Amino acid sequence: MVFKNKQKNKELDQSVLDLLEIEKKEEQYLYDTLPVEATDKLGFIMNNVQPSNQESFENDFQNLLDNSYINEVEGELSLDVYDDNNKIVVQAPLAGVSLDDIDINYSQGVLTIKGERKVGNEVKNDKYYIKECFWGKFSRSILLPDDIDTSAISAHLKNGVLTIVLPKLDLPNNVSVSIKKL
């Protein structure tokens, strides 16, 4: 009887270790594939999921994938920013994004680009072989190094690449300041 209990305890211990190993692999997969903003929420959720058995854990995990926790997260837009003598040029790949879904704002030296890449067709997660594209809301804000002529900012979308041209203000570098005696 004692031998059977020890054997049963070993099997239970191994089952728990197997579940923990599966959880660790699934969590690492999500950390590797999700945007940075999602991993904070994911870490909290994963640390608070207490699977009572394998099936319960898999259901909880699938609910996490299908849930709005991940869908609420904004992706970060990749940018190229370069100096072109009297202007700053910003380029961003926006393939699959409609003009109506892009918002560009410049305020106090900060350029912000927001948008949404909408999914054309709904495919369940378990049907994917590879899923690397980001679908959903995205944004990016950058601090520009020069003063900008806000009246002359222009933007265009060509072949899926957004180009924003920000003309620099021609301000003198040094200004002499006279002192008045009061």
C-alpha positions as CSV (number, residue, x, y, z in Angstrom):
1,M,0.0,0.0,0.0
2,V,2.8,2.4,0.9
3,F,4.5,1.6,-2.4
4,K,1.4,2.4,-4.4
5,N,0.9,5.7,-2.7
6,K,4.6,6.7,-3.4
7,Q,4.1,5.6,-7.0
8,K,0.9,7.7,-7.3
9,N,2.6,10.7,-5.7
10,K,5.5,10.4,-8.2
11,E,3.0,10.3,-11.1
12,L,1.1,13.4,-9.7
13,D,4.4,15.2,-9.2
14,Q,5.4,14.4,-12.8
15,S,2.0,15.6,-14.0
16,V,2.4,18.9,-12.2
17,L,6.0,19.3,-13.6
18,D,4.7,18.5,-17.1
19,L,1.9,21.2,-16.8
20,L,4.4,23.7,-15.6
21,E,6.8,23.0,-18.5
22,I,3.9,23.3,-21.0
23,E,2.9,26.6,-19.4
24,K,6.4,27.9,-19.5
25,K,6.8,27.0,-23.2
26,E,3.4,28.6,-24.1
27,E,4.2,31.7,-22.1
28,Q,7.7,32.0,-23.8
29,Y,6.1,31.6,-27.2
30,L,3.7,34.5,-26.5
31,Y,6.5,36.7,-25.1
32,D,8.4,36.1,-28.3
33,T,5.6,36.8,-30.6
34,L,3.5,39.6,-29.0
35,P,4.2,43.3,-29.0
36,V,6.1,44.6,-25.9
37,E,2.9,46.3,-24.5
38,A,1.1,43.0,-24.4
39,T,3.7,41.1,-22.4
40,D,3.0,43.1,-19.2
41,K,-0.7,42.2,-19.3
42,L,0.2,38.7,-20.4
43,G,2.6,38.2,-17.5
44,F,-0.1,39.3,-15.0
45,I,-2.7,37.0,-16.6
46,M,-0.3,34.0,-16.9
47,N,0.8,34.3,-13.3
48,N,-2.8,34.3,-12.1
49,V,-4.0,31.3,-14.2
50,Q,-4.2,28.3,-11.9
51,P,-4.8,25.2,-14.0
52,S,-6.5,22.4,-12.1
53,N,-5.8,20.0,-15.0
54,Q,-4.4,20.1,-18.5
55,E,-7.8,20.6,-20.2
56,S,-8.7,23.5,-17.9
57,F,-5.3,25.1,-18.6
58,E,-5.7,24.7,-22.3
59,N,-9.2,26.2,-22.2
60,D,-7.9,29.2,-20.1
61,F,-5.0,29.6,-22.4
62,Q,-7.1,29.6,-25.6
63,N,-9.5,32.1,-24.0
64,L,-6.5,34.3,-23.3
65,L,-5.5,34.2,-27.0
66,D,-9.0,34.8,-28.2
67,N,-9.8,37.5,-25.6
68,S,-9.6,41.2,-25.9
69,Y,-6.5,41.5,-23.6
70,I,-4.3,40.9,-26.6
71,N,-6.6,42.7,-29.1
72,E,-6.5,45.9,-27.0
73,V,-2.7,46.3,-27.3
74,E,-1.4,48.7,-29.9
75,G,1.5,47.7,-32.1
76,E,4.5,50.0,-32.6
77,L,5.1,51.3,-36.1
78,S,8.5,51.0,-37.6
79,L,10.0,54.2,-39.0
80,D,12.9,55.6,-40.9
81,V,13.7,59.2,-40.1
82,Y,16.4,61.2,-41.9
83,D,17.6,64.7,-42.5
84,D,17.4,66.0,-46.0
85,N,19.1,69.4,-45.7
86,N,16.2,71.8,-45.0
87,K,13.6,69.1,-44.1
88,I,13.1,66.0,-42.0
89,V,11.6,63.0,-43.8
90,V,9.8,60.2,-42.0
91,Q,8.9,57.0,-43.8
92,A,6.8,54.1,-42.5
93,P,5.6,50.9,-44.1
94,L,1.8,50.9,-44.0
95,A,0.8,48.1,-46.4
96,G,-2.8,47.2,-46.1
97,V,-3.8,50.4,-44.2
98,S,-6.5,52.6,-45.6
99,L,-6.0,56.4,-45.7
100,D,-9.1,56.8,-43.6
101,D,-7.4,54.7,-40.9
102,I,-4.3,56.9,-40.5
103,D,-4.0,59.9,-38.2
104,I,-0.9,62.1,-38.2
105,N,-0.4,64.8,-35.6
106,Y,2.5,67.2,-34.9
107,S,2.6,69.1,-31.6
108,Q,5.4,70.8,-29.7
109,G,8.2,68.9,-31.4
110,V,6.5,65.5,-31.3
111,L,5.2,63.7,-34.4
112,T,2.6,61.0,-33.7
113,I,1.3,58.5,-36.3
114,K,-1.7,56.4,-35.3
115,G,-3.7,53.9,-37.4
116,E,-5.2,50.6,-37.7
117,R,-4.5,47.7,-40.0
118,K,-7.8,45.8,-40.4
119,V,-7.9,42.1,-40.9
120,G,-9.4,41.2,-44.3
121,N,-10.6,37.8,-43.2
122,E,-11.1,36.1,-39.9
123,V,-8.9,33.0,-39.4
124,K,-8.9,31.1,-36.1
125,N,-5.5,31.0,-34.4
126,D,-5.3,27.2,-34.6
127,K,-5.4,27.4,-38.4
128,Y,-2.2,29.4,-38.8
129,Y,1.1,27.7,-39.6
130,I,3.0,31.1,-39.2
131,K,1.5,34.3,-37.8
132,E,4.0,37.2,-37.9
133,C,2.0,40.1,-39.2
134,F,0.5,42.6,-36.8
135,W,-3.1,43.4,-37.3
136,G,-4.9,46.0,-35.3
137,K,-4.2,49.4,-33.9
138,F,-0.7,50.8,-34.0
139,S,1.0,54.1,-33.1
140,R,4.4,55.8,-32.9
141,S,5.5,59.1,-31.4
142,I,8.9,60.6,-32.0
143,L,10.6,63.8,-30.8
144,L,12.1,65.6,-33.7
145,P,15.5,67.4,-33.3
146,D,14.6,70.6,-35.1
147,D,11.9,73.3,-35.2
148,I,9.3,72.5,-37.9
149,D,7.4,74.9,-40.2
150,T,3.9,73.5,-39.3
151,S,2.2,75.3,-42.1
152,A,4.2,73.3,-44.7
153,I,4.1,69.7,-43.4
154,S,3.0,67.3,-46.1
155,A,2.3,63.5,-46.3
156,H,1.6,61.0,-49.0
157,L,1.1,57.2,-49.2
158,K,2.6,55.5,-52.2
159,N,3.0,51.7,-52.7
160,G,2.2,51.1,-49.0
161,V,4.9,53.5,-47.7
162,L,3.8,56.6,-45.8
163,T,6.2,59.6,-46.3
164,I,5.9,62.7,-44.2
165,V,7.9,65.7,-45.1
166,L,8.5,68.2,-42.3
167,P,10.3,71.4,-43.4
168,K,12.6,72.9,-40.9
169,L,12.2,76.5,-39.7
170,D,15.1,78.7,-40.7
171,L,15.9,80.1,-37.3
172,P,19.3,81.8,-36.5
173,N,21.5,79.7,-34.3
174,N,22.9,82.6,-32.2
175,V,21.0,85.7,-31.2
176,S,22.6,88.6,-29.3
177,V,20.5,89.8,-26.4
178,S,20.9,93.3,-25.2
179,I,20.6,94.2,-21.6
180,K,18.7,97.2,-20.4
181,K,19.5,99.0,-17.2
182,L,16.4,99.5,-15.1
